[in-house]
Amino acid sequence: MITSEEFFDKLRFQLEKKLPFVAYKKPSTPTGEIKAFLQSNSETYKILNFSESGFVFAPFAANKPKFLIPAAQSEFLETNIDLSEIDKDFRNSSIAEIEVETARKQHVALVEKGIEQIKKGIFKKVVLSRRESVKLQGRDSIKIFQELLQLYPTALVYIWFHPETGLWLGATPETLLEIERNRFKTMALAGTVKYAGEMEVVWGQKEKQEQQFVTDSIMENLKPFVEKIEKSHPFTAKAGNLLHLKTNISGFLYPESQDLGKLISVIHPTPAICGLPKEPAKNFILENENYDREYYSGFLGELNLKKEIKRSGNRRNQENQAYASIITTSNLFVNLRCMKFEEKQAVLFVGGGITKDSDPEAEWVETQNKAETMKAVLLK
Ligand SMILES: C=C(O[C@@H]1C=C(C(=O)O)C=C[C@H]1O)C(=O)O
């Protein structure tokens, strides 16, 4: 464990050298434990079959390369930051006036077109998104990462750099897949309202249905691979300035179905970020959004990392010694509430689920609310 000053200095140095790195805090470690992989050479590593070990960064489009920072070619860092003094609630930023009218018209027209297709029976749900640029005014990316960490203690907060992808930051509330031996966890997250100081929400039919689509699709797609699968009731979960409807899904995989690549290909992209049925919704997105999502709504995270588990010895062992076993874990997240850092601007990516009951103006407002997650650290 190194000091947090050393940790952030090392990230800055790595960025200056333009070498790949990732630093992140997992949602399960609200105490401020941050990790990083700093690649020690300038090679480009890509995922071939998901048997690799390291940190993966994958785009929305399945046919584009997925990049890897391999554990074996990296320096691994860990530190702790003090989150205790930080105001845990979303801080309102004075959001600058940005040209919004054209963006609003475009997004409303896109959503209207999506609803038309749903009414024609082409698909039942589609997730439509847009980009928004914010001037950076010389703000330092590592500082912004530190602020994201403090503002969103229950998200997967990350900064990723690779010469092939550029510099990305995010604070995502959504797990794609967590695997430890044959145990897995995932979630269905959809439906959004703005947090107004109250966790009690009466969810409308539209939100309940769009979230149910996600739950049903994940349960159905995982069925051939699982020995046992369970789901929670949908509940309200906070993510920064927003509330979502969430169902936790977990269980055990058949020992023979632990081919991670195969599992990912059946669940990703879920209807939380693409649509239902998957293919026509994906085609509509690719043909109509009019921009490249790149890594937004792709996935990222720890892939096949070795973890030491300490257990006390069994009763027959008279000395009752502790022994350790090494297991492999993967912890992948959907890349949401994210932004790409360019020289003078940050490009934000935001979207929302559209069903037959969607109101295009309300969907526009939802994307504005989602953009606030990132604007809170960009505009100050
Ligand atoms: C698509 C996004 O978020 C997803 C869509 C949601 C919705 O439609 O309500 C909620 C959570 C996420 O699954 C995004 O943040 O850009």
The ligand as a Gaussian input file, in Angstrom:
#p B3LYP/6-31G(d) Opt

LIG

0 1
 C      -28.421000       4.476000     -20.651000
 C      -28.127000       4.935000     -19.456000
 O      -28.574000       4.379000     -18.292000
 C      -29.342000       3.199000     -18.292000
 C      -30.761000       3.498000     -18.574000
 C      -31.652000       3.773000     -17.557000
 C      -33.063000       4.217000     -17.878000
 O      -33.452000       4.188000     -19.046000
 O      -33.802000       4.626000     -16.974000
 C      -31.264000       3.612000     -16.209000
 C      -30.057000       3.088000     -15.899000
 C      -29.171000       2.549000     -16.933000
 O      -29.407000       1.183000     -17.097000
 C      -27.192000       6.091000     -19.280000
 O      -26.868000       6.410000     -18.138000
 O      -26.759000       6.675000     -20.285000

